[in-house]
Amino acid sequence: MNNNQKAPTWRDLEFELIKSGSLTKEEIAKNRARAAIQIELIKARNEKKISQRKLEELTGIRQTTITRIESGKNSPSIDTMIKILAPLGKTLAVVPIDFGN
């Protein structure tokens, strides 16, 4: 890349993946949603100054499971997410998908 070229954005990379057939718009949307949930969970826990261990005490969900959810290594059920989010003052919501057309 020369000095006049801008680095590609995530949207640029997503567009190229869709164009090449490597990923569908739906797969991109799913990945965005998963990342947003992980980020919001960590952010909410940090804002409340609640450790993963304390969240385990509040929810009965093992700290190792919370770690795997936050790192994206575990896909929790909706019930599990609601149970984790409740003591953080959060819940899940259904919103329109932004395909970034």
Buried (B, 14 or more C-beta within 10 A) or exposed (E): EEEEEEEEEEEEEBBEBBEEEEBEBEEBBEEBEEEEBBEBBBEBBEEBEBEBEBBBEBBEBEBEBBEBBBEEEEEBEEEBBEBBBEBBEBEEEEEEEEEEE
